C-alpha cells in the first residue's frame, strides 16, 4: 500500500497491490473541473506510463509526450470500478493487472520498495 499527495494540484492517489490476484487497486482524487494524471516509475513526463483522469469522464492509460499529453495505450488494462463527484472533487477507483506483460504499461512490484511518481494536471482536455 502506498499513498501520495500532491498539494499544489489538489491531487491524491492510493495504491494497493494484491500479489495473489495479480491486481492493483488505484484510487485517484482531484478537482472535477480539470484533467489530472499520475505517471509511474519516472521523474520526467516524456515516455512515462501514466493514468489520466479527464474532464470527459474517461480514464485512460497513456505514454506521455514531451510537453504533450502523448498517446493512449493501444491496449488499455484498467477497469473503472467507481467514479464519484462530491464537493467539486472527483474520486475514481480502478483496478488493473499488476503485471501486464505490455512493454508500454508499468508493472507494479510485488515487494516493498521505492517507486518514483510524477503528477500532472491541466484545464484543457488532453488529446492523444
N, CA, C and O atoms as a DFTB+ gen file, in Angstrom:
512 C
 N C O
     1  1       0.842      -1.180       0.000
     2  2       0.000       0.000       0.000
     3  2       0.878       1.231       0.000
     4  3       1.858       1.314       0.740
     5  1       0.512       2.194      -0.847
     6  2       1.231       3.460      -0.905
     7  2       0.225       4.577      -1.134
     8  3      -0.788       4.392      -1.808
     9  1       0.519       5.737      -0.562
    10  2      -0.328       6.921      -0.749
    11  2       0.561       8.100      -1.088
    12  3       1.634       8.279      -0.513
    13  1       0.092       8.901      -2.035
    14  2       0.819      10.095      -2.445
    15  2      -0.157      11.267      -2.455
    16  3      -1.309      11.121      -2.862
    17  1       0.307      12.421      -2.007
    18  2      -0.493      13.639      -2.038
    19  2       0.300      14.706      -2.773
    20  3       1.497      14.877      -2.544
    21  1      -0.384      15.424      -3.661
    22  2       0.226      16.495      -4.433
    23  2      -0.554      17.778      -4.126
    24  3      -1.492      18.112      -4.849
    25  1      -0.176      18.503      -3.060
    26  2      -0.973      19.645      -2.596
    27  2      -1.131      20.759      -3.639
    28  3      -2.183      21.396      -3.692
    29  1      -0.119      21.005      -4.458
    30  2      -0.207      22.092      -5.438
    31  2      -1.316      21.878      -6.454
    32  3      -1.888      22.844      -6.960
    33  1      -1.625      20.621      -6.758
    34  2      -2.660      20.332      -7.750
    35  2      -3.919      19.731      -7.119
    36  3      -4.849      19.340      -7.823
    37  1      -3.936      19.662      -5.780
    38  2      -5.093      19.123      -5.048
    39  2      -5.399      17.684      -5.467
    40  3      -6.560      17.301      -5.606
    41  1      -4.347      16.898      -5.666
    42  2      -4.496      15.500      -6.075
    43  2      -3.996      14.571      -4.981
    44  3      -3.122      14.924      -4.189
    45  1      -4.569      13.379      -4.957
    46  2      -4.019      12.312      -4.129
    47  2      -4.238      10.991      -4.853
    48  3      -5.133      10.865      -5.689
    49  1      -3.415      10.018      -4.523
    50  2      -3.551       8.682      -5.098
    51  2      -3.185       7.659      -4.035
    52  3      -2.202       7.817      -3.310
    53  1      -3.983       6.617      -3.955
    54  2      -3.725       5.485      -3.074
    55  2      -3.594       4.244      -3.940
    56  3      -4.394       4.020      -4.848
    57  1      -2.582       3.441      -3.653
    58  2      -2.307       2.252      -4.452
    59  2      -2.211       1.042      -3.536
    60  3      -1.488       1.061      -2.540
    61  1      -2.936       0.004      -3.873
    62  2      -2.872      -1.262      -3.140
    63  2      -2.568      -2.364      -4.140
    64  3      -3.253      -2.502      -5.153
    65  1      -1.544      -3.143      -3.852
    66  2      -1.149      -4.252      -4.720
    67  2      -1.548      -5.562      -4.044
    68  3      -1.243      -5.792      -2.873
    69  1      -2.232      -6.410      -4.801
    70  2      -2.654      -7.727      -4.332
    71  2      -1.926      -8.798      -5.161
    72  3      -2.432      -9.242      -6.192
    73  1      -0.730      -9.208      -4.700
    74  2       0.076     -10.152      -5.496
    75  2      -0.626     -11.472      -5.802
    76  3      -0.493     -12.001      -6.906
    77  1      -1.374     -12.009      -4.834
    78  2      -2.022     -13.310      -5.050
    79  2      -3.055     -13.269      -6.168
    80  3      -3.374     -14.296      -6.768
    81  1      -3.579     -12.067      -6.445
    82  2      -4.593     -11.915      -7.501
    83  2      -4.028     -11.229      -8.739
    84  3      -4.751     -11.020      -9.713
    85  1      -2.712     -10.869      -8.711
    86  2      -2.102     -10.088      -9.790
    87  2      -2.948      -8.852     -10.092
    88  3      -3.263      -8.568     -11.248
    89  1      -3.311      -8.124      -9.035
    90  2      -4.197      -6.976      -9.203
    91  2      -3.684      -5.772      -8.415
    92  3      -3.094      -5.907      -7.343
    93  1      -3.927      -4.603      -8.978
    94  2      -3.641      -3.338      -8.321
    95  2      -4.944      -2.565      -8.249
    96  3      -5.686      -2.497      -9.228
    97  1      -5.223      -1.983      -7.091
    98  2      -6.375      -1.097      -6.926
    99  2      -5.824       0.310      -6.732
   100  3      -5.019       0.551      -5.832
   101  1      -6.259       1.231      -7.578
   102  2      -5.766       2.609      -7.537
   103  2      -6.952       3.539      -7.351
   104  3      -7.947       3.448      -8.069
   105  1      -6.835       4.440      -6.374
   106  2      -7.871       5.443      -6.130
   107  2      -7.256       6.823      -6.326
   108  3      -6.310       7.198      -5.632
   109  1      -7.804       7.574      -7.280
   110  2      -7.367       8.942      -7.570
   111  2      -8.408       9.917      -7.050
   112  3      -9.608       9.655      -7.141
   113  1      -7.962      11.032      -6.511
   114  2      -8.863      12.127      -6.164
   115  2      -8.246      13.418      -6.688
   116  3      -7.048      13.658      -6.536
   117  1      -9.093      14.251      -7.313
   118  2      -8.632      15.531      -7.833
   119  2      -9.826      16.386      -8.214
   120  3     -10.963      15.914      -8.190
   121  1      -9.576      17.650      -8.569
   122  2     -10.664      18.558      -8.939
   123  2     -11.453      18.037     -10.140
   124  3     -10.866      17.559     -11.111
   125  1     -12.772      18.127     -10.075
   126  2     -13.613      17.606     -11.155
   127  2     -13.547      18.452     -12.419
   128  3     -13.912      17.973     -13.493
   129  1     -13.091      19.695     -12.320
   130  2     -13.126      20.602     -13.469
   131  2     -11.826      20.642     -14.262
   132  3     -11.642      21.530     -15.094
   133  1     -10.926      19.699     -14.020
   134  2      -9.689      19.626     -14.801
   135  2      -9.232      18.179     -14.910
   136  3      -9.642      17.321     -14.129
   137  1      -8.377      17.926     -15.891
   138  2      -7.814      16.588     -16.010
   139  2      -6.610      16.489     -15.083
   140  3      -5.969      17.491     -14.769
   141  1      -6.318      15.289     -14.659
   142  2      -5.133      15.061     -13.841
   143  2      -4.638      13.644     -14.075
   144  3      -5.391      12.752     -14.467
   145  1      -3.359      13.469     -13.824
   146  2      -2.782      12.162     -14.072
   147  2      -1.584      11.892     -13.198
   148  3      -0.969      12.806     -12.648
   149  1      -1.265      10.622     -13.082
   150  2      -0.113      10.175     -12.317
   151  2       0.728       9.282     -13.221
   152  3       0.216       8.352     -13.844
   153  1       2.021       9.574     -13.284
   154  2       2.964       8.745     -14.020
   155  2       3.772       7.904     -13.046
   156  3       4.096       8.356     -11.947
   157  1       4.094       6.699     -13.443
   158  2       4.759       5.760     -12.545
   159  2       6.161       5.410     -13.013
   160  3       6.427       5.253     -14.205
   161  1       7.054       5.291     -12.023
   162  2       8.429       4.847     -12.222
   163  2       9.215       5.765     -13.151
   164  3       9.971       5.309     -14.009
   165  1       9.020       7.068     -12.962
   166  2       9.720       8.033     -13.792
   167  2       9.834       9.359     -13.046
   168  3       9.074       9.638     -12.118
   169  1      10.793      10.159     -13.470
   170  2      10.937      11.506     -12.916
   171  2      10.737      12.560     -14.007
   172  3      10.936      13.750     -13.765
   173  1      10.344      12.124     -15.207
   174  2      10.086      13.053     -16.309
   175  2       8.860      12.587     -17.085
   176  3       8.504      11.409     -17.055
   177  1       8.225      13.516     -17.774
   178  2       6.996      13.179     -18.481
   179  2       7.239      12.349     -19.737
   180  3       6.583      11.325     -19.930
   181  1       8.142      12.758     -20.571
   182  2       8.323      12.140     -21.884
   183  2       8.601      10.641     -21.781
   184  3       9.585      10.219     -21.173
   185  1       7.719       9.847     -22.382
   186  2       7.882       8.407     -22.407
   187  2       7.347       7.674     -21.193
   188  3       7.416       6.446     -21.134
   189  1       6.812       8.407     -20.220
   190  2       6.322       7.782     -18.990
   191  2       4.963       7.134     -19.185
   192  3       4.136       7.614     -19.961
   193  1       4.744       6.043     -18.475
   194  2       3.421       5.426     -18.388
   195  2       2.623       6.228     -17.371
   196  3       3.112       6.504     -16.275
   197  1       1.391       6.605     -17.728
   198  2       0.550       7.385     -16.818
   199  2      -0.905       6.968     -16.961
   200  3      -1.336       6.478     -18.005
   201  1      -1.641       7.173     -15.894
   202  2      -3.087       7.023     -15.918
   203  2      -3.668       8.421     -15.785
   204  3      -3.339       9.154     -14.852
   205  1      -4.541       8.792     -16.733
   206  2      -5.089      10.143     -16.793
   207  2      -6.599      10.101     -16.616
   208  3      -7.305       9.361     -17.301
   209  1      -7.073      10.910     -15.683
   210  2      -8.500      11.106     -15.436
   211  2      -8.853      12.415     -16.108
   212  3      -8.302      13.458     -15.755
   213  1      -9.774      12.384     -17.082
   214  2     -10.028      13.628     -17.815
   215  2     -11.412      14.204     -17.544
   216  3     -12.232      13.586     -16.865
   217  1     -11.659      15.372     -18.070
   218  2     -12.921      16.084     -17.822
   219  2     -14.068      15.545     -18.660
   220  3     -15.206      15.981     -18.488
   221  1     -13.799      14.606     -19.564
   222  2     -14.858      13.988     -20.372
   223  2     -15.352      12.698     -19.714
   224  3     -15.991      11.860     -20.350
   225  1     -15.037      12.563     -18.417
   226  2     -15.463      11.397     -17.638
   227  2     -14.879      10.086     -18.143
   228  3     -15.540       9.048     -18.091
   229  1     -13.658      10.128     -18.626
   230  2     -12.965       8.906     -19.019
   231  2     -11.649       8.795     -18.252
   232  3     -11.108       9.786     -17.762
   233  1     -11.163       7.593     -18.166
   234  2      -9.878       7.310     -17.532
   235  2      -9.129       6.409     -18.493
   236  3      -9.639       5.364     -18.899
   237  1      -7.910       6.813     -18.861
   238  2      -7.133       6.048     -19.834
   239  2      -5.670       5.973     -19.433
   240  3      -5.173       6.787     -18.655
   241  1      -4.995       4.976     -19.984
   242  2      -3.563       4.833     -19.819
   243  2      -2.877       5.485     -21.017
   244  3      -3.322       5.347     -22.156
   245  1      -1.791       6.195     -20.739
   246  2      -1.063       6.933     -21.768
   247  2       0.426       6.656     -21.691
   248  3       0.948       6.286     -20.640
   249  1       1.100       6.838     -22.809
   250  2       2.537       7.069     -22.829
   251  2       2.666       8.568     -23.067
   252  3       2.305       9.070     -24.131
   253  1       3.184       9.276     -22.066
   254  2       3.226      10.732     -22.148
   255  2       4.246      11.217     -23.161
   256  3       5.246      10.548     -23.424
   257  1       3.981      12.392     -23.727
   258  2       4.872      13.001     -24.689
   259  2       5.746      14.059     -24.051
   260  3       5.665      14.299     -22.846
   261  1       6.573      14.686     -24.853
   262  2       7.438      15.776     -24.415
   263  2       6.621      17.053     -24.474
   264  3       6.380      17.584     -25.558
   265  1       6.195      17.549     -23.330
   266  2       5.310      18.718     -23.231
   267  2       4.017      18.522     -24.029
   268  3       3.492      19.465     -24.622
   269  1       3.515      17.288     -24.033
   270  2       2.242      16.994     -24.690
   271  2       1.613      15.805     -23.973
   272  3       2.301      15.062     -23.273
   273  1       0.303      15.627     -24.148
   274  2      -0.358      14.511     -23.471
   275  2       0.143      13.140     -23.922
   276  3      -0.013      12.157     -23.197
   277  1       0.730      13.065     -25.084
   278  2       1.195      11.783     -25.579
   279  2       0.077      11.001     -26.233
   280  3      -0.848      11.576     -26.807
   281  1       0.168       9.684     -26.143
   282  2      -0.780       8.814     -26.836
   283  2      -1.394       7.803     -25.872
   284  3      -0.704       7.255     -25.013
   285  1      -2.710       7.555     -26.023
   286  2      -3.320       6.477     -25.230
   287  2      -2.704       5.142     -25.623
   288  3      -2.352       4.933     -26.784
   289  1      -2.574       4.238     -24.657
   290  2      -2.061       2.914     -24.981
   291  2      -3.045       2.197     -25.888
   292  3      -4.258       2.321     -25.716
   293  1      -2.534       1.456     -26.840
   294  2      -3.383       0.703     -27.765
   295  2      -4.199      -0.340     -27.010
   296  3      -5.353      -0.603     -27.351
   297  1      -3.593      -0.930     -25.986
   298  2      -4.280      -1.941     -25.174
   299  2      -4.459      -1.393     -23.755
   300  3      -3.511      -1.368     -22.970
   301  1      -5.664      -0.961     -23.436
   302  2      -5.980      -0.445     -22.107
   303  2      -6.181      -1.619     -21.150
   304  3      -6.835      -2.599     -21.504
   305  1      -5.621      -1.527     -19.937
   306  2      -5.719      -2.631     -18.981
   307  2      -6.566      -2.288     -17.760
   308  3      -6.752      -3.134     -16.886
   309  1      -7.080      -1.067     -17.684
   310  2      -7.791      -0.646     -16.477
   311  2      -9.277      -0.982     -16.542
   312  3      -9.881      -1.050     -17.612
   313  1      -9.838      -1.189     -15.356
   314  2     -11.260      -1.446     -15.195
   315  2     -11.775      -0.444     -14.162
   316  3     -11.431      -0.531     -12.983
   317  1     -12.588       0.494     -14.599
   318  2     -13.134       1.526     -13.721
   319  2     -14.205       0.907     -12.833
   320  3     -15.185       0.354     -13.333
   321  1     -14.023       0.999     -11.505
   322  2     -14.973       0.381     -10.578
   323  2     -15.833       1.407      -9.848
   324  3     -16.890       1.062      -9.322
   325  1     -15.390       2.674      -9.809
   326  2     -16.167       3.708      -9.138
   327  2     -15.738       5.073      -9.653
   328  3     -14.558       5.292      -9.927
   329  1     -16.695       5.997      -9.788
   330  2     -16.425       7.360     -10.250
   331  2     -17.445       8.271      -9.570
   332  3     -18.609       8.312      -9.969
   333  1     -17.003       9.007      -8.537
   334  2     -17.915       9.798      -7.711
   335  2     -17.428      11.242      -7.642
   336  3     -16.241      11.495      -7.439
   337  1     -18.346      12.182      -7.811
   338  2     -18.051      13.605      -7.650
   339  2     -18.779      14.104      -6.414
   340  3     -19.983      13.901      -6.260
   341  1     -18.021      14.767      -5.525
   342  2     -18.607      15.328      -4.312
   343  2     -17.837      16.586      -3.939
   344  3     -16.610      16.573      -3.843
   345  1     -18.574      17.672      -3.730
   346  2     -17.984      18.950      -3.312
   347  2     -16.859      19.403      -4.244
   348  3     -15.840      19.916      -3.782
   349  1     -17.039      19.216      -5.551
   350  2     -16.066      19.685      -6.529
   351  2     -14.863      18.784      -6.737
   352  3     -13.985      19.099      -7.540
   353  1     -14.812      17.666      -6.022
   354  2     -13.697      16.727      -6.165
   355  2     -14.209      15.432      -6.781
   356  3     -15.298      14.959      -6.454
   357  1     -13.412      14.870      -7.672
   358  2     -13.757      13.613      -8.341
   359  2     -12.856      12.511      -7.806
   360  3     -11.632      12.643      -7.799
   361  1     -13.469      11.428      -7.360
   362  2     -12.718      10.275      -6.874
   363  2     -13.009       9.104      -7.797
   364  3     -14.158       8.705      -7.986
   365  1     -11.946       8.566      -8.363
   366  2     -12.033       7.467      -9.311
   367  2     -11.290       6.277      -8.721
   368  3     -10.146       6.394      -8.283
   369  1     -11.959       5.132      -8.718
   370  2     -11.319       3.899      -8.266
   371  2     -11.267       2.941      -9.447
   372  3     -12.256       2.752     -10.155
   373  1     -10.097       2.338      -9.647
   374  2      -9.936       1.400     -10.755
   375  2      -9.079       0.237     -10.321
   376  3      -8.358       0.302      -9.325
   377  1      -9.172      -0.828     -11.090
   378  2      -8.277      -1.963     -10.914
   379  2      -7.614      -2.252     -12.254
   380  3      -8.122      -1.885     -13.314
   381  1      -6.489      -2.907     -12.181
   382  2      -5.780      -3.368     -13.375
   383  2      -4.805      -4.442     -12.945
   384  3      -4.483      -4.545     -11.761
   385  1      -4.325      -5.249     -13.891
   386  2      -3.333      -6.254     -13.516
   387  2      -2.051      -5.588     -13.007
   388  3      -1.625      -4.556     -13.526
   389  1      -1.452      -6.190     -11.994
   390  2      -0.167      -5.673     -11.505
   391  2       0.913      -5.908     -12.563
   392  3       1.728      -5.028     -12.839
   393  1       0.907      -7.098     -13.145
   394  2       1.825      -7.442     -14.229
   395  2       1.019      -7.532     -15.513
   396  3       0.101      -8.344     -15.618
   397  1       1.358      -6.702     -16.490
   398  2       0.567      -6.640     -17.724
   399  2       1.240      -7.362     -18.892
   400  3       0.571      -7.757     -19.847
   401  1       2.547      -7.531     -18.818
   402  2       3.321      -8.106     -19.918
   403  2       3.160      -7.271     -21.192
   404  3       3.240      -7.786     -22.308
   405  1       2.932      -5.971     -20.996
   406  2       2.804      -4.996     -22.078
   407  2       3.950      -4.008     -21.905
   408  3       4.032      -3.335     -20.878
   409  1       4.825      -3.912     -22.881
   410  2       6.016      -3.065     -22.738
   411  2       5.686      -1.583     -22.591
   412  3       6.528      -0.814     -22.127
   413  1       4.477      -1.161     -22.976
   414  2       4.103       0.248     -22.833
   415  2       3.526       0.575     -21.455
   416  3       3.487       1.742     -21.065
   417  1       3.081      -0.433     -20.720
   418  2       2.473      -0.229     -19.409
   419  2       3.518      -0.417     -18.316
   420  3       4.630      -0.873     -18.578
   421  1       3.155      -0.066     -17.108
   422  2       4.029      -0.227     -15.959
   423  2       3.608      -1.472     -15.191
   424  3       2.420      -1.672     -14.934
   425  1       4.567      -2.303     -14.826
   426  2       4.302      -3.464     -13.992
   427  2       4.611      -3.098     -12.546
   428  3       5.737      -2.724     -12.218
   429  1       3.601      -3.208     -11.684
   430  2       3.760      -2.862     -10.278
   431  2       4.498      -3.981      -9.552
   432  3       4.186      -5.157      -9.736
   433  1       5.491      -3.608      -8.716
   434  2       6.256      -4.631      -7.996
   435  2       5.425      -5.274      -6.884
   436  3       4.545      -4.640      -6.302
   437  1       5.718      -6.526      -6.607
   438  2       5.052      -7.249      -5.530
   439  2       5.782      -7.102      -4.198
   440  3       5.247      -7.485      -3.157
   441  1       6.989      -6.554      -4.217
   442  2       7.777      -6.396      -2.994
   443  2       7.842      -4.917      -2.611
   444  3       7.707      -4.033      -3.456
   445  1       8.049      -4.677      -1.337
   446  2       8.148      -3.311      -0.836
   447  2       9.388      -2.649      -1.407
   448  3      10.464      -3.245      -1.451
   449  1       9.223      -1.416      -1.841
   450  2      10.347      -0.668      -2.392
   451  2       9.902       0.719      -2.790
   452  3       8.751       1.101      -2.579
   453  1      10.805       1.459      -3.356
   454  2      10.512       2.814      -3.797
   455  2      10.110       2.833      -5.265
   456  3      10.708       2.153      -6.100
   457  1       9.090       3.622      -5.562
   458  2       8.647       3.833      -6.934
   459  2       8.518       5.336      -7.133
   460  3       7.843       6.011      -6.356
   461  1       9.153       5.856      -8.155
   462  2       9.025       7.277      -8.463
   463  2       7.676       7.542      -9.109
   464  3       7.210       6.758      -9.935
   465  1       7.053       8.645      -8.733
   466  2       5.792       9.048      -9.351
   467  2       5.873      10.519      -9.726
   468  3       6.562      11.310      -9.082
   469  1       5.157      10.859     -10.774
   470  2       5.022      12.255     -11.175
   471  2       3.535      12.552     -11.314
   472  3       2.733      11.652     -11.564
   473  1       3.180      13.810     -11.153
   474  2       1.777      14.190     -11.336
   475  2       1.697      15.322     -12.343
   476  3       2.633      16.101     -12.522
   477  1       0.547      15.382     -12.992
   478  2       0.301      16.467     -13.936
   479  2      -1.179      16.790     -13.906
   480  3      -2.000      15.976     -13.482
   481  1      -1.509      17.992     -14.362
   482  2      -2.896      18.412     -14.410
   483  2      -3.036      19.540     -15.401
   484  3      -2.046      20.160     -15.790
   485  1      -4.241      19.808     -15.807
   486  2      -4.467      20.904     -16.726
   487  2      -5.944      21.216     -16.854
   488  3      -6.803      20.426     -16.462
   489  1      -6.217      22.362     -17.401
   490  2      -7.601      22.804     -17.565
   491  2      -8.181      22.384     -18.906
   492  3      -9.397      22.251     -19.042
   493  1      -7.320      22.173     -19.901
   494  2      -7.802      21.782     -21.219
   495  2      -7.822      20.264     -21.324
   496  3      -7.012      19.577     -20.702
   497  1      -8.740      19.757     -22.102
   498  2      -8.872      18.329     -22.309
   499  2      -7.645      17.777     -23.009
   500  3      -7.288      18.267     -24.080
   501  1      -6.964      16.740     -22.424
   502  2      -5.843      16.145     -23.152
   503  2      -6.345      15.409     -24.386
   504  3      -7.441      14.850     -24.388
   505  1      -5.541      15.418     -25.415
   506  2      -5.916      14.673     -26.626
   507  2      -4.674      13.966     -27.123
   508  3      -3.601      14.560     -27.227
   509  1      -4.832      12.707     -27.425
   510  2      -3.674      11.928     -27.855
   511  2      -3.824      11.458     -29.252
   512  3      -2.936      10.784     -29.775
